[in-house]
Amino acid sequence: MEESVQAFDIKRMLIGDLPILFLVEIFVRTTVIYAYALTLIRWLGSRIVGQLSMVEFFIVIALGSAVGDPMFYHDVPMIHSMLVITVIVLFNRALDFFVFKSAKAADIIEGKTVELVRNGIIQHQTAGDLNISNQELFQLLRGKGVENLGDVRAAYFEPDGTVSVFKREASENEAGLQIVPPWDLAPPKTLSAGQKVNVGQISCKQCGYTEMSSADQTLMECPNCSSPNWIISR
């Protein structure tokens, strides 16, 4: 039969029935798990963390369990939990120090700003690092009030998971790939390389490169990304 719990047993509350040396093991465990979990979160990317930095996001996760368990589990000694919390906070302060002192450390720990769109053209060579699809990108841009890629002078994915969009002035707006209405609601008519097209603006379906076509022009692959698919700009 399980031994009954004696209320307000100071030794059980603070250190439990384990030897004092176990505190050193907790320090080692916390160090290993902290480094491993932070590495995985960094690998997943800043898209999962919303408006928190990588480190802030991990702190919320790590402290949640360490703080909560000793509050209502009688077999979780408070000293053990307090040691875990202390180690996590000290690691966080150390990471903050490295981020403040070194731009390279900041890039490794918190990630870099990624260019998504430049002058109405999707920068797949950099945006590809995020593993973000065009549809996901269009959703983010629509959230910033963008209807047409031609309206965008620059767009960046920030380390905190947000997207910064800089639009052209009204007088500078150019034709570009239309992203409103969303393509799943109103699929655009797609033309392929080799087809003939009448005069009008055409945009690459993959990167948004836009040009004026001539009468009875035979479509070629996009000169920017080599995609064979085009959409008539509206």
Secondary structure as the mmCIF struct_conf table of DSSP 4:
data_model
#
loop_
_struct_conf.conf_type_id
_struct_conf.id
_struct_conf.beg_label_comp_id
_struct_conf.beg_label_asym_id
_struct_conf.beg_label_seq_id
_struct_conf.end_label_comp_id
_struct_conf.end_label_asym_id
_struct_conf.end_label_seq_id
HELX_LH_PP_P HELX_LH_PP_P1 GLU A 2 GLN A 6
TURN_TY1_P TURN_TY1_P1 ALA A 7 PHE A 8
HELX_RH_AL_P HELX_RH_AL_P1 ILE A 10 LEU A 14
TURN_TY1_P TURN_TY1_P2 ILE A 15 ASP A 17
BEND BEND1 LEU A 18 LEU A 18
TURN_TY1_P TURN_TY1_P3 ILE A 20 LEU A 21
HELX_RH_AL_P HELX_RH_AL_P2 PHE A 22 LEU A 44
HELX_RH_3T_P HELX_RH_3T_P1 SER A 46 ILE A 48
BEND BEND2 VAL A 49 VAL A 49
TURN_TY1_P TURN_TY1_P4 GLY A 50 GLN A 51
BEND BEND3 LEU A 52 LEU A 52
HELX_RH_AL_P HELX_RH_AL_P3 MET A 54 PHE A 72
TURN_TY1_P TURN_TY1_P5 HIS A 74 ASP A 75
BEND BEND4 VAL A 76 VAL A 76
HELX_RH_AL_P HELX_RH_AL_P4 MET A 78 LYS A 101
HELX_RH_AL_P HELX_RH_AL_P5 ALA A 103 GLU A 110
STRN STRN1 VAL A 114 ARG A 118
TURN_TY1_P TURN_TY1_P6 ASN A 119 GLY A 120
STRN STRN2 ILE A 121 ILE A 122
HELX_RH_AL_P HELX_RH_AL_P6 HIS A 124 ALA A 127
HELX_RH_3T_P HELX_RH_3T_P2 GLY A 128 LEU A 130
TURN_TY1_P TURN_TY1_P7 ASN A 131 ASN A 131
HELX_RH_AL_P HELX_RH_AL_P7 ASN A 134 ARG A 142
TURN_TY1_P TURN_TY1_P8 GLY A 143 GLY A 145
STRN STRN3 ASN A 148 ASN A 148
HELX_RH_3T_P HELX_RH_3T_P3 LEU A 149 ASP A 151
STRN STRN4 VAL A 152 PHE A 157
TURN_TY1_P TURN_TY1_P9 PRO A 159 ASP A 160
BEND BEND5 GLY A 161 GLY A 161
STRN STRN5 VAL A 163 LYS A 167
HELX_LH_PP_P HELX_LH_PP_P2 ARG A 168 GLU A 169
HELX_RH_3T_P HELX_RH_3T_P4 ALA A 170 GLU A 172
STRN STRN6 GLN A 178 GLN A 178
BEND BEND6 PRO A 181 PRO A 181
TURN_TY1_P TURN_TY1_P10 TRP A 183 LEU A 185
BEND BEND7 ALA A 186 ALA A 186
HELX_LH_PP_P HELX_LH_PP_P3 PRO A 187 LYS A 189
STRN STRN7 THR A 190 SER A 192
TURN_TY1_P TURN_TY1_P11 ALA A 193 GLY A 194
STRN STRN8 LYS A 196 VAL A 197
BEND BEND8 VAL A 199 VAL A 199
STRN STRN9 GLY A 200 CYS A 204
TURN_TY1_P TURN_TY1_P12 LYS A 205 CYS A 207
STRN STRN10 THR A 210 SER A 213
HELX_LH_PP_P HELX_LH_PP_P4 SER A 214 SER A 214
TURN_TY1_P TURN_TY1_P13 ALA A 215 ASP A 216
STRN STRN11 GLN A 217 THR A 218
HELX_LH_PP_P HELX_LH_PP_P5 LEU A 219 LEU A 219
TURN_TY1_P TURN_TY1_P14 PRO A 223 CYS A 225
STRN STRN12 ASN A 229 ILE A 232
#
